Structure formats: C-alpha cells, structure tokens
Amino acid sequence: MFGILADRTFRTLFAAQVSALLGTGLMTVALGLLAYDLAGGDAALILGTIFTIKMIAYVGLSPIAAALVERLPRRTVLVSLDLVRAAAALVFPFVTEIWQAYFLVLVLQSASAAFTPAFQATIPDVLQEEDRYTNALSLSRLAQDLENIASPLIAAALLLVFSFDVLFFGTLAGFLASGLLILSVTFPTASPPERRGIWERTTRGILIYLATPRLRGLLALNAGAAAAGAMVLVNTVVLVRDTLGRDDSAVALTLSAFGAGSMVSALALPRMLERIGDRKVMVAGTLGQIGALSALAIWTIAIGLSWSALLVTWTVTGAAYAAALTPAGRLLRRSSHSEDRPAIFAAQFALSHACWLVTYPLAGWLMTVAGPVPALIALTAIAILGLVIALRLWPKSDSSLMPHTHDDLPPDHPHVRDGRHHVHEIRIDALHPSWPTKG
C-alpha cells in the first residue's frame, strides 16, 4: 500500500489531504467549545444546527460548484478553495454571536463541498492503474481514521497551554499547507469537457450516476453506512456518559474503537478487493454493520448495555463501515471518463451526504425519545433495506467487460479487419457513460 507514496505527485497530494484533515479535526473540537462558550447549556442545539448547515451545503452546493468550475484549471480551483477555507478559519476566533458562527460554517463548508469532489476526482488521473488507485483509496481511508485519533490528542495538548481559539489557527495552518502543497505539483492533463449549459453541467453527474446500475447500488449501500455511522457518531456520547455513567476519556476511547476497526479494514482491503471483488466486499461490509448493530441490540435487551460490548461492537462496525465505503472510488472511476469524473464524484458526494442528512437527526431523535434499543433497531432496519435495494439494483454479474460484435461496421474498419463476426470483449470503462450497458 505504502509503495504508491514513491509517486511524487500523489505523495504531495496525500500530504495536502493529511494537512487539511488535521485542520478540520482541530476545527471540530474548537466548534464544540465555541458553541459552549456562546450558548452554555444550549450548545448541543447550536452544534446540531451547525451539522445541519454542513450537510445542506454538501448536498445542495456540490453539484452546482462542480458545474461552475468544470472548465477552470483544477489546481487553481483547489488552491483558491483552500484559501477561502483558511480565510473563514482566520475569522472564527473573533466570533461573538451565534449567527456569525453559522455564516462562517456555511462559507467554509460550501468551499469544502466544491473542494472535496474535485480533489478526489484528481487521484484516479494521477494513479491510472487500478491496483495503485485501490492502494490510494485504502491509504486515504487510513489517513481519515488516524485524523479521528490524532486531532483530539493534538487539541488536548494545545488546550493545556492555550485557549480554544488557538485551535482555529491550527485549522488555518492546515488549509494553507494544503494549498501550498497542491500548488507545488503539476496535475495530469485531463480531456477538456464538452461545452454545455449550466443546467446540463449541474445535473449531468447525478444523471449519469443514477443511470448506472452499480452506482445506484452504491447509493443504497451509502444509506446503510450512514445509518450505522450515525448511530456511532451521534449517540456514543450519550451511551457512554448517560447510560454507562463514564467520563469524557471513555467517550474518546469508544470513538477510537470505531476508528481502529476502520484502520484494520483499510490495511486489509487492497488484497481483499483483488481476490474477492468490489461487490462482494461491500456487501459483506454492510452485512457486518447489520450484524454488529443487531447483536448489540439483542445483548442490551438480554443482559444490558456494557462498555466492553460497546467497544467490541464499535470496532466491528468500524471495520465493516470501511469495507462498505472505501471501494466506492473504484466504482466511480470505472463508471466515468476523465472529463466527467469531477461531476460523478460531486454526485457521489452530494447523494451520500443526503443519506447522512436523514440519519443524523433520526439517530439523535430516536435515542432521545425512545432509548438505545429502538435506535439500534430502526437504524439496523435502514441498513437492511439499503442492502436489499443494493442487491436488486447492482447486478451480480457486473463487469467492466462487455461482449460485443462488429457486424454493423464496414469491412475496412480497424476493429473488424480480423473478422466481422468475431465475438470478443471491450472494457465498459472505455465506453461513453451515456451508452447503454448491463452494469
């Protein structure tokens, strides 16, 4: 996996990703403390609104932003968006009103909604071989998991000496470092996109996405992962502090169990995908999430919730979550041409976060009004429904190769000089996304 870091362009882009992730992680901690500073006991309501603004920006603005910047140099776009995010982080320490925090979050997350899909769409252009790209996806997943552990530890160390405002300057430094690193590399030349109207450019990615069977299946699996992930991310603090009566450090350790499981899975995924294939791995990951949440619900009903059971469940859920989601980039790459790739990645970004926009508030509401067992059961049911839909939409025989003939081509066409009626296979990857295929 780590051999791909020998590629200078990818190594630099990966360093940029790590820098931005660390900055974002510090901001997450800082926003919670800022909310408490501004609202005291109502901080949870403020944070809930902030998360909602974030999801709305991701869902509503990502396809529009991708359309607006489609014909602009990608490196220039990414550096500019990093500067916008850095500028927003610079202003956060001077916030004195809640509405100011909301506005800055909207600006910053709108820039992220444009930045992330464009950045993700660049990696398959840099690493065109599928095995190398698979390693890049696993390494990216590993970086995200490490960030979930490293950022709180860095924040805790800084808070021993400084006030929470300094964390925003750490965020500023992360985004500036990301922009400088991106500026230092030369991007591969992508095929220029066709000239289209703004409406077609905005909707094209989503239309191609929803017209592709494997990507419709991916969306259903995204819904299942969002259900399991929301149970972990939204309700861990309540389960650990209120239900189990443990302290803040136990909350951090419990969340780190989810990240640790995901890290182990990310390390194993390249070989698994090579041997088993995307569909089987992703389906197995969804089944793992369903099994883990169901087992915790049964255990809680029969014996009662325990911290050890929660740690084990979150570890298994993290491993299954990574297995279900990490191969998504391979499917997006396989289902798009270079010129359409930013739009396809933007569609995945928007549609997958639309799932979170539903499961985030649902997980919190169910936990508040009904308790952990009904929340586990309902979210597990969503994951099961997503799996059933995915199995129906994503053909089991899905392949990047499609048998075809050249019977309708003239005899002097280069594809038929060796025989007009010879049946052979062509890579679906090479076809235009609007051409009909069986998967």
GIBELNOR-V297831 format. One record per residue. N is the residue number from 1. RES is the residue in three letters. PSI is psi in whole degrees, 0 to 359 (* if undefined). BURIAL is # if it has 16 or more other C-alpha atoms within 10 Angstrom, else .. D_FIRST is the distance of its C-alpha to the first C-alpha in Angstrom with 2 decimals. Layout:
# GIBELNOR-V297831
<<N & RES & PSI & BURIAL & D_FIRST> <N & RES & PSI & BURIAL & D_FIRST>>
This chain:
# GIBELNOR-V297831
<<1 & MET & 315 & # & 0.00> <2 & PHE & 351 & . & 3.80> <3 & GLY & 333 & . & 5.50> <4 & ILE & 345 & # & 6.46> <5 & LEU & 349 & # & 8.45> <6 & ALA & 338 & . & 10.70> <7 & ASP & 115 & . & 12.14> <8 & ARG & 317 & . & 15.00> <9 & THR & 312 & # & 15.89> <10 & PHE & 320 & # & 12.66> <11 & ARG & 318 & # & 12.37> <12 & THR & 318 & # & 15.95> <13 & LEU & 323 & # & 15.72> <14 & PHE & 319 & # & 13.00> <15 & ALA & 322 & # & 15.45> <16 & ALA & 319 & # & 18.19> <17 & GLN & 315 & # & 16.71> <18 & VAL & 318 & # & 16.38> <19 & SER & 314 & # & 19.94> <20 & ALA & 322 & # & 21.35> <21 & LEU & 316 & # & 19.91> <22 & LEU & 319 & # & 21.50> <23 & GLY & 317 & # & 24.66> <24 & THR & 320 & # & 24.83> <25 & GLY & 318 & # & 24.38> <26 & LEU & 322 & # & 27.24> <27 & MET & 324 & # & 29.32> <28 & THR & 315 & # & 29.00> <29 & VAL & 315 & # & 30.52> <30 & ALA & 323 & # & 33.07> <31 & LEU & 320 & # & 34.21> <32 & GLY & 317 & # & 35.04> <33 & LEU & 324 & # & 37.11> <34 & LEU & 317 & # & 38.71> <35 & ALA & 318 & # & 39.71> <36 & TYR & 323 & # & 41.31> <37 & ASP & 324 & . & 43.06> <38 & LEU & 326 & # & 44.51> <39 & ALA & 352 & . & 45.31> <40 & GLY & 239 & . & 45.42> <41 & GLY & 343 & . & 45.65> <42 & ASP & 15 & . & 44.80> <43 & ALA & 324 & # & 41.34> <44 & ALA & 320 & . & 39.69> <45 & LEU & 320 & . & 41.59> <46 & ILE & 314 & # & 40.48> <47 & LEU & 322 & # & 36.80> <48 & GLY & 319 & . & 37.20> <49 & THR & 320 & . & 38.68> <50 & ILE & 315 & # & 35.92> <51 & PHE & 323 & # & 33.24> <52 & THR & 316 & # & 35.45> <53 & ILE & 318 & # & 35.79> <54 & LYS & 313 & # & 32.03> <55 & MET & 321 & # & 31.60> <56 & ILE & 319 & # & 34.58> <57 & ALA & 316 & # & 33.15> <58 & TYR & 316 & # & 29.83> <59 & VAL & 315 & # & 31.65> <60 & GLY & 329 & # & 34.58> <61 & LEU & 339 & # & 33.38> <62 & SER & 309 & # & 29.92> <63 & PRO & 324 & # & 31.32> <64 & ILE & 315 & # & 34.24> <65 & ALA & 319 & # & 32.18> <66 & ALA & 322 & # & 29.93> <67 & ALA & 320 & # & 33.20> <68 & LEU & 326 & . & 34.78> <69 & VAL & 8 & # & 32.02> <70 & GLU & 319 & # & 31.11> <71 & ARG & 4 & . & 32.91> <72 & LEU & 154 & . & 32.07> <73 & PRO & 127 & . & 29.52> <74 & ARG & 321 & # & 26.26> <75 & ARG & 316 & # & 25.48> <76 & THR & 319 & . & 29.04> <77 & VAL & 312 & # & 28.79> <78 & LEU & 317 & # & 25.66> <79 & VAL & 318 & # & 27.20> <80 & SER & 318 & . & 30.52> <81 & LEU & 324 & # & 29.14> <82 & ASP & 322 & # & 27.44> <83 & LEU & 322 & # & 30.91> <84 & VAL & 315 & # & 32.59> <85 & ARG & 321 & # & 30.36> <86 & ALA & 320 & # & 31.02> <87 & ALA & 319 & # & 34.74> <88 & ALA & 318 & # & 34.86> <89 & ALA & 325 & # & 33.21> <90 & LEU & 328 & # & 35.81> <91 & VAL & 335 & . & 38.67> <92 & PHE & 320 & # & 37.62> <93 & PRO & 344 & # & 39.17> <94 & PHE & 8 & . & 42.51> <95 & VAL & 133 & . & 42.61> <96 & THR & 350 & . & 45.83> <97 & GLU & 152 & . & 46.16> <98 & ILE & 320 & . & 44.06> <99 & TRP & 329 & . & 44.41> <100 & GLN & 320 & . & 42.92> <101 & ALA & 317 & # & 39.75> <102 & TYR & 316 & # & 39.63> <103 & PHE & 316 & . & 40.08> <104 & LEU & 322 & # & 37.37> <105 & VAL & 319 & # & 34.88> <106 & LEU & 316 & # & 35.86> <107 & VAL & 310 & # & 35.35> <108 & LEU & 315 & # & 31.98> <109 & GLN & 333 & # & 30.55> <110 & SER & 319 & # & 32.08> <111 & ALA & 320 & # & 30.17> <112 & SER & 325 & # & 26.93> <113 & ALA & 331 & # & 27.87> <114 & ALA & 324 & # & 27.93> <115 & PHE & 309 & # & 25.01> <116 & THR & 310 & # & 22.20> <117 & PRO & 321 & # & 22.55> <118 & ALA & 320 & # & 23.06> <119 & PHE & 314 & # & 19.94> <120 & GLN & 324 & # & 17.83> <121 & ALA & 343 & # & 19.59> <122 & THR & 326 & # & 18.68> <123 & ILE & 314 & # & 14.89> <124 & PRO & 341 & # & 15.40> <125 & ASP & 329 & # & 17.94> <126 & VAL & 316 & # & 15.63> <127 & LEU & 89 & # & 12.81> <128 & GLN & 338 & . & 15.22> <129 & GLU & 135 & . & 13.38> <130 & GLU & 323 & . & 12.58> <131 & ASP & 323 & # & 9.44> <132 & ARG & 321 & # & 7.95> <133 & TYR & 323 & # & 9.77> <134 & THR & 316 & # & 8.56> <135 & ASN & 323 & # & 4.93> <136 & ALA & 319 & # & 7.32> <137 & LEU & 316 & # & 9.52> <138 & SER & 321 & # & 7.63> <139 & LEU & 322 & # & 6.98> <140 & SER & 317 & # & 10.60> <141 & ARG & 320 & # & 11.78> <142 & LEU & 319 & # & 10.65> <143 & ALA & 319 & # & 12.54> <144 & GLN & 320 & # & 15.46> <145 & ASP & 319 & # & 15.75> <146 & LEU & 324 & # & 15.76> <147 & GLU & 322 & # & 18.33> <148 & ASN & 334 & # & 20.46> <149 & ILE & 317 & # & 20.79> <150 & ALA & 318 & # & 20.96> <151 & SER & 313 & # & 23.42> <152 & PRO & 324 & # & 26.16> <153 & LEU & 317 & . & 25.96> <154 & ILE & 317 & . & 26.31> <155 & ALA & 317 & # & 29.06> <156 & ALA & 319 & # & 30.84> <157 & ALA & 318 & . & 30.89> <158 & LEU & 324 & . & 32.29> <159 & LEU & 345 & . & 34.85> <160 & LEU & 337 & . & 36.29> <161 & VAL & 323 & . & 37.59> <162 & PHE & 169 & . & 37.77> <163 & SER & 169 & . & 38.85> <164 & PHE & 340 & # & 36.42> <165 & ASP & 330 & # & 37.19> <166 & VAL & 337 & # & 35.02> <167 & LEU & 326 & # & 31.91> <168 & PHE & 327 & # & 32.63> <169 & PHE & 330 & # & 32.57> <170 & GLY & 321 & # & 29.09> <171 & THR & 315 & # & 28.22> <172 & LEU & 314 & # & 30.03> <173 & ALA & 321 & # & 28.04> <174 & GLY & 316 & # & 24.68> <175 & PHE & 322 & # & 25.80> <176 & LEU & 318 & # & 27.38> <177 & ALA & 319 & # & 24.29> <178 & SER & 313 & # & 22.29> <179 & GLY & 319 & # & 25.08> <180 & LEU & 320 & . & 25.32> <181 & LEU & 317 & # & 21.65> <182 & ILE & 322 & # & 21.87> <183 & LEU & 337 & # & 25.15> <184 & SER & 355 & . & 23.73> <185 & VAL & 158 & . & 21.64> <186 & THR & 127 & . & 22.99> <187 & PHE & 149 & # & 21.92> <188 & PRO & 149 & . & 21.88> <189 & THR & 118 & . & 25.28> <190 & ALA & 157 & . & 25.43> <191 & SER & 134 & . & 28.37> <192 & PRO & 136 & . & 31.27> <193 & PRO & 154 & . & 32.13> <194 & GLU & 152 & . & 35.54> <195 & ARG & 121 & . & 38.29> <196 & ARG & 162 & . & 38.93> <197 & GLY & 163 & . & 40.91> <198 & ILE & 323 & . & 39.43> <199 & TRP & 317 & . & 39.92> <200 & GLU & 321 & . & 38.11> <201 & ARG & 326 & # & 35.20> <202 & THR & 319 & # & 35.05> <203 & THR & 347 & # & 35.21> <204 & ARG & 314 & # & 33.44> <205 & GLY & 316 & # & 29.92> <206 & ILE & 321 & # & 31.29> <207 & LEU & 317 & . & 33.50> <208 & ILE & 316 & # & 30.76> <209 & TYR & 309 & # & 28.56> <210 & LEU & 345 & . & 31.47> <211 & ALA & 355 & # & 32.48> <212 & THR & 115 & # & 29.19> <213 & PRO & 315 & # & 29.27> <214 & ARG & 329 & # & 25.55> <215 & LEU & 328 & # & 25.50> <216 & ARG & 320 & # & 28.66> <217 & GLY & 321 & # & 26.98> <218 & LEU & 319 & # & 24.04> <219 & LEU & 319 & # & 26.72> <220 & ALA & 320 & # & 28.31> <221 & LEU & 327 & # & 25.12> <222 & ASN & 321 & # & 24.75> <223 & ALA & 318 & # & 28.23> <224 & GLY & 318 & # & 27.36> <225 & ALA & 323 & # & 24.37> <226 & ALA & 324 & # & 26.68> <227 & ALA & 311 & # & 29.29> <228 & ALA & 317 & # & 27.14> <229 & GLY & 322 & # & 25.54> <230 & ALA & 322 & # & 29.02> <231 & MET & 319 & # & 30.38> <232 & VAL & 307 & # & 27.88> <233 & LEU & 326 & . & 27.99> <234 & VAL & 321 & # & 31.72> <235 & ASN & 355 & # & 33.29> <236 & THR & 316 & # & 31.47> <237 & VAL & 322 & # & 33.79> <238 & VAL & 317 & # & 36.86> <239 & LEU & 317 & # & 35.85> <240 & VAL & 313 & # & 35.14> <241 & ARG & 311 & . & 37.96> <242 & ASP & 307 & . & 40.74> <243 & THR & 316 & . & 40.25> <244 & LEU & 346 & . & 39.00> <245 & GLY & 30 & . & 40.70> <246 & ARG & 175 & . & 37.87> <247 & ASP & 184 & . & 37.10> <248 & ASP & 323 & . & 34.64> <249 & SER & 327 & . & 32.25> <250 & ALA & 326 & # & 32.03> <251 & VAL & 313 & # & 31.06> <252 & ALA & 318 & # & 28.14> <253 & LEU & 322 & . & 27.05> <254 & THR & 317 & # & 27.40> <255 & LEU & 326 & # & 25.28> <256 & SER & 334 & # & 22.60> <257 & ALA & 319 & # & 22.61> <258 & PHE & 315 & # & 21.56> <259 & GLY & 322 & # & 18.69> <260 & ALA & 318 & # & 17.65> <261 & GLY & 319 & # & 17.71> <262 & SER & 322 & # & 15.60> <263 & MET & 315 & # & 12.91> <264 & VAL & 317 & # & 12.97> <265 & SER & 319 & # & 12.84> <266 & ALA & 323 & # & 9.87> <267 & LEU & 327 & # & 7.81> <268 & ALA & 343 & . & 9.62> <269 & LEU & 318 & # & 9.79> <270 & PRO & 314 & # & 7.52> <271 & ARG & 321 & . & 9.65> <272 & MET & 317 & # & 12.60> <273 & LEU & 326 & # & 12.78> <274 & GLU & 323 & . & 12.71> <275 & ARG & 323 & . & 15.47> <276 & ILE & 320 & . & 17.46> <277 & GLY & 158 & . & 17.22> <278 & ASP & 308 & # & 17.30> <279 & ARG & 312 & # & 20.91> <280 & LYS & 320 & . & 20.92> <281 & VAL & 316 & # & 17.90> <282 & MET & 322 & # & 19.45> <283 & VAL & 317 & # & 22.89> <284 & ALA & 322 & # & 21.86> <285 & GLY & 318 & # & 20.40> <286 & THR & 319 & # & 23.75> <287 & LEU & 322 & # & 25.67> <288 & GLY & 319 & # & 23.93> <289 & GLN & 316 & # & 25.04> <290 & ILE & 314 & # & 28.49> <291 & GLY & 319 & # & 28.82> <292 & ALA & 313 & # & 27.84> <293 & LEU & 321 & # & 30.26> <294 & SER & 317 & # & 32.97> <295 & ALA & 321 & . & 32.78> <296 & LEU & 321 & # & 33.18> <297 & ALA & 315 & # & 36.17> <298 & ILE & 316 & . & 37.79> <299 & TRP & 317 & . & 37.23> <300 & THR & 320 & # & 38.75> <301 & ILE & 318 & . & 41.74> <302 & ALA & 319 & . & 42.40> <303 & ILE & 327 & . & 41.72> <304 & GLY & 152 & . & 40.89> <305 & LEU & 135 & # & 37.83> <306 & SER & 157 & . & 36.35> <307 & TRP & 321 & # & 33.67> <308 & SER & 318 & . & 31.88> <309 & ALA & 322 & . & 31.89> <310 & LEU & 318 & # & 30.53> <311 & LEU & 314 & # & 27.66> <312 & VAL & 315 & # & 26.68> <313 & THR & 316 & # & 27.10> <314 & TRP & 327 & # & 25.06> <315 & THR & 313 & # & 22.14> <316 & VAL & 318 & # & 22.28> <317 & THR & 320 & # & 22.88> <318 & GLY & 316 & # & 19.84> <319 & ALA & 316 & # & 17.55> <320 & ALA & 323 & # & 19.49> <321 & TYR & 314 & # & 19.55> <322 & ALA & 320 & # & 15.78> <323 & ALA & 325 & # & 15.86> <324 & ALA & 331 & # & 18.82> <325 & LEU & 327 & # & 17.67> <326 & THR & 320 & # & 13.95> <327 & PRO & 358 & # & 14.40> <328 & ALA & 320 & # & 17.39> <329 & GLY & 325 & # & 15.92> <330 & ARG & 319 & # & 15.40> <331 & LEU & 319 & . & 19.06> <332 & LEU & 318 & # & 20.29> <333 & ARG & 317 & # & 18.77> <334 & ARG & 338 & # & 20.26> <335 & SER & 13 & # & 23.54> <336 & SER & 155 & # & 24.26> <337 & HIS & 166 & # & 25.06> <338 & SER & 317 & # & 23.92> <339 & GLU & 336 & # & 27.29> <340 & ASP & 353 & # & 27.23> <341 & ARG & 315 & # & 23.67> <342 & PRO & 321 & # & 24.69> <343 & ALA & 321 & # & 27.48> <344 & ILE & 316 & # & 25.37> <345 & PHE & 324 & # & 22.84> <346 & ALA & 321 & # & 25.96> <347 & ALA & 315 & # & 27.49> <348 & GLN & 317 & # & 24.56> <349 & PHE & 313 & # & 24.68> <350 & ALA & 312 & # & 28.45> <351 & LEU & 322 & # & 28.81> <352 & SER & 322 & # & 26.18> <353 & HIS & 338 & # & 27.81> <354 & ALA & 325 & # & 31.16> <355 & CYS & 317 & # & 30.16> <356 & TRP & 327 & # & 29.53> <357 & LEU & 332 & # & 32.85> <358 & VAL & 314 & # & 34.52> <359 & THR & 330 & # & 32.69> <360 & TYR & 300 & # & 32.73> <361 & PRO & 327 & # & 36.55> <362 & LEU & 316 & # & 37.05> <363 & ALA & 316 & # & 35.10> <364 & GLY & 319 & # & 37.09> <365 & TRP & 315 & . & 40.38> <366 & LEU & 318 & # & 40.09> <367 & MET & 322 & # & 39.20> <368 & THR & 316 & . & 42.16> <369 & VAL & 339 & . & 44.80> <370 & ALA & 338 & . & 43.88> <371 & GLY & 178 & . & 41.59> <372 & PRO & 319 & # & 38.23> <373 & VAL & 310 & # & 39.07> <374 & PRO & 324 & . & 40.24> <375 & ALA & 315 & # & 37.25> <376 & LEU & 316 & # & 34.86> <377 & ILE & 314 & # & 36.87> <378 & ALA & 317 & . & 37.09> <379 & LEU & 327 & # & 33.42> <380 & THR & 321 & # & 32.50> <381 & ALA & 321 & # & 35.00> <382 & ILE & 317 & # & 33.27> <383 & ALA & 321 & # & 29.93> <384 & ILE & 315 & # & 31.83> <385 & LEU & 317 & . & 33.55> <386 & GLY & 319 & # & 30.33> <387 & LEU & 316 & # & 28.93> <388 & VAL & 315 & . & 32.22> <389 & ILE & 318 & # & 32.31> <390 & ALA & 318 & # & 28.74> <391 & LEU & 329 & # & 29.60> <392 & ARG & 325 & . & 32.72> <393 & LEU & 329 & # & 31.28> <394 & TRP & 106 & # & 28.04> <395 & PRO & 139 & . & 29.24> <396 & LYS & 330 & . & 27.86> <397 & SER & 13 & . & 28.07> <398 & ASP & 131 & . & 25.94> <399 & SER & 154 & . & 24.48> <400 & SER & 4 & # & 23.43> <401 & LEU & 139 & # & 26.16> <402 & MET & 121 & . & 29.86> <403 & PRO & 140 & . & 32.79> <404 & HIS & 165 & . & 35.47> <405 & THR & 172 & # & 38.49> <406 & HIS & 32 & # & 40.21> <407 & ASP & 331 & . & 43.75> <408 & ASP & 1 & . & 44.65> <409 & LEU & 154 & . & 43.67> <410 & PRO & 155 & . & 46.27> <411 & PRO & 333 & . & 46.43> <412 & ASP & 4 & . & 45.48> <413 & HIS & 138 & . & 42.21> <414 & PRO & 335 & . & 39.27> <415 & HIS & 348 & . & 37.51> <416 & VAL & 13 & # & 40.57> <417 & ARG & 336 & . & 41.94> <418 & ASP & 10 & . & 40.80> <419 & GLY & 121 & . & 42.52> <420 & ARG & 330 & # & 43.18> <421 & HIS & 12 & . & 42.87> <422 & HIS & 128 & . & 39.64> <423 & VAL & 123 & . & 37.21> <424 & HIS & 191 & . & 33.54> <425 & GLU & 147 & . & 30.38> <426 & ILE & 147 & . & 28.94> <427 & ARG & 127 & . & 25.67> <428 & ILE & 331 & # & 26.57> <429 & ASP & 330 & # & 23.97> <430 & ALA & 348 & . & 26.52> <431 & LEU & 156 & . & 29.42> <432 & HIS & 140 & . & 30.72> <433 & PRO & 337 & # & 29.81> <434 & SER & 351 & . & 33.54> <435 & TRP & 140 & . & 34.10> <436 & PRO & 133 & . & 34.72> <437 & THR & 176 & # & 32.18> <438 & LYS & 25 & . & 31.86> <439 & GLY & * & # & 28.53>>
